[in-house]
Amino acid sequence: MTDQTPDDDAADQSARGCSVVSLQLPLTVRDVGPEDLVDLEWSGGPSHLTALAETVQRGYAEETALIMISAPNQVSIAVGGVDFTRRPGSGELWMLSVRGGWQSLGIGSILIAALEERIRGRGLLRATLSVEHDNPRAEALYRRLGYLRTGTELDGWPIGPGRSYATVCFTMAKTL
Ligand SMILES: CC(C)(COP(=O)(O)OP(=O)(O)OC[C@H]1O[C@@H](n2cnc3c(N)ncnc32)[C@H](O)[C@@H]1OP(=O)(O)O)[C@@H](O)C(=O)NCCC(=O)NCCS
């Protein structure tokens, strides 16, 4: 990790003779519908897409919310959900994913803020999540956004017919 800022990067590139231009992009943040699932194939394998479809379905019963962010050309660049049933009194963020090439630009932070807004909208004041023990970059981001470690748990999810992946996760929480 370095203390290099985007301004420092721009100054470095300018010093190397590159021209640096800025572009402001309006991004759309909205609920995922069934018709969007085909556009989210980049976010995971078939089991993940099945989980996304189930999450859309559970959204009709208000058990979950699933949000996506799109670029102005309608390309989907981020997706993530909240489960309101997993931990009573909290909204559990999960399946957070920013498309390759769009990471480290602040999109994940925008996605998490939008999901936290959904939790507040349900009258809940606590957001939780779990992060794999070997994903320090994601954990650092959550810490920067105000999440604190609350424990460790075994987690797992299907990765194919009759196959599951098991892992150790840190649980984290934030008061909204
Ligand atoms: C984890 C993940 C969702 C975060 O999304 P992201 O868009 O990369 O997150 P952000 O850009 O908001 O913040 C992350 C980084 O960008 C930096 N950043 C934030 N806003 C920024 C901005 N405006 N300009 C430049 N950098 C910025 C942060 O400091 C952070 O730095 P890092 O690259 O050293 O980690 C995404 O990287 C991802 O999909 N990773 C793969 C899947 C995964 O690990 N999912 C999480 C499972 S728990």
The ligand as a Tripos MOL2 file, in Angstrom:
@<TRIPOS>MOLECULE
LIG
   48    50     1     0     0
SMALL
NO_CHARGES

@<TRIPOS>ATOM
      1 C1        -14.0060   -5.4790   -2.6600 C.3       1 LIG1
      2 C2        -14.6680   -4.6530   -3.7590 C.3       1 LIG1
      3 C3        -16.1830   -4.9110   -3.7630 C.3       1 LIG1
      4 C4        -14.4240   -3.1640   -3.4620 C.3       1 LIG1
      5 O1        -14.8940   -2.3770   -4.5430 O.3       1 LIG1
      6 P1        -13.9690   -1.1920   -5.1260 P.3       1 LIG1
      7 O2        -14.7750   -0.4860   -6.1500 O.co2     1 LIG1
      8 O3        -12.6740   -1.7340   -5.5510 O.co2     1 LIG1
      9 O4        -13.8370   -0.2840   -3.8120 O.3       1 LIG1
     10 P2        -13.4200    1.2660   -3.7180 P.3       1 LIG1
     11 O5        -12.7940    1.6950   -4.9760 O.co2     1 LIG1
     12 O6        -14.5750    2.0110   -3.1830 O.co2     1 LIG1
     13 O7        -12.3500    1.2560   -2.5750 O.3       1 LIG1
     14 C5        -11.2740    0.3850   -2.6910 C.3       1 LIG1
     15 C6        -10.0170    1.1060   -3.0440 C.3       1 LIG1
     16 O8        -10.1310    2.2630   -3.8420 O.3       1 LIG1
     17 C7         -9.6420    3.4090   -3.1160 C.3       1 LIG1
     18 N1        -10.5470    4.4760   -3.4700 N.ar      1 LIG1
     19 C8        -11.7470    4.7260   -2.9670 C.ar      1 LIG1
     20 N2        -12.2760    5.8310   -3.5430 N.ar      1 LIG1
     21 C9        -11.3600    6.2610   -4.4700 C.ar      1 LIG1
     22 C10       -11.3210    7.3330   -5.4050 C.ar      1 LIG1
     23 N3        -12.3330    8.2480   -5.5030 N.pl3     1 LIG1
     24 N4        -10.2440    7.4640   -6.2160 N.ar      1 LIG1
     25 C11        -9.2300    6.5590   -6.1180 C.ar      1 LIG1
     26 N5         -9.2150    5.5430   -5.2520 N.ar      1 LIG1
     27 C12       -10.2580    5.3820   -4.4340 C.ar      1 LIG1
     28 C13        -9.7170    3.0100   -1.6840 C.3       1 LIG1
     29 O9         -8.8330    3.7380   -0.8860 O.3       1 LIG1
     30 C14        -9.3330    1.5240   -1.8030 C.3       1 LIG1
     31 O10        -7.9460    1.3610   -1.9770 O.3       1 LIG1
     32 P3         -7.2110   -0.0290   -2.3450 P.3       1 LIG1
     33 O11        -7.2910   -0.1810   -3.8340 O.co2     1 LIG1
     34 O12        -5.8100    0.1520   -1.8490 O.co2     1 LIG1
     35 O13        -7.9260   -1.1240   -1.6380 O.co2     1 LIG1
     36 C15       -14.0880   -4.9620   -5.1760 C.3       1 LIG1
     37 O14       -12.7230   -4.6390   -5.1790 O.3       1 LIG1
     38 C16       -14.2790   -6.3890   -5.6320 C.2       1 LIG1
     39 O15       -15.2800   -6.7020   -6.2800 O.2       1 LIG1
     40 N6        -13.3210   -7.2670   -5.3460 N.am      1 LIG1
     41 C17       -13.3940   -8.6760   -5.7600 C.3       1 LIG1
     42 C18       -14.4920   -9.4410   -5.0490 C.3       1 LIG1
     43 C19       -14.4230   -9.2670   -3.5470 C.2       1 LIG1
     44 O16       -13.3540   -9.3610   -2.9370 O.2       1 LIG1
     45 N7        -15.6110   -9.0060   -2.9370 N.am      1 LIG1
     46 C20       -15.7240   -8.7840   -1.5050 C.3       1 LIG1
     47 C21       -16.1770  -10.0180   -0.8100 C.3       1 LIG1
     48 S1        -16.3700   -9.7120    0.9340 S.3       1 LIG1
@<TRIPOS>BOND
     1     1     2 1
     2     2     3 1
     3     2     4 1
     4     2    36 1
     5     4     5 1
     6     5     6 1
     7     6     7 2
     8     6     8 1
     9     6     9 1
    10     9    10 1
    11    10    11 2
    12    10    12 1
    13    10    13 1
    14    13    14 1
    15    14    15 1
    16    15    16 1
    17    15    30 1
    18    16    17 1
    19    17    18 1
    20    17    28 1
    21    18    19 ar
    22    18    27 ar
    23    19    20 ar
    24    20    21 ar
    25    21    22 ar
    26    21    27 ar
    27    22    23 1
    28    22    24 ar
    29    24    25 ar
    30    25    26 ar
    31    26    27 ar
    32    28    29 1
    33    28    30 1
    34    30    31 1
    35    31    32 1
    36    32    33 2
    37    32    34 1
    38    32    35 1
    39    36    37 1
    40    36    38 1
    41    38    39 2
    42    38    40 1
    43    40    41 1
    44    41    42 1
    45    42    43 1
    46    43    44 2
    47    43    45 1
    48    45    46 1
    49    46    47 1
    50    47    48 1
@<TRIPOS>SUBSTRUCTURE
     1 LIG1         1 GROUP 0 **** ****
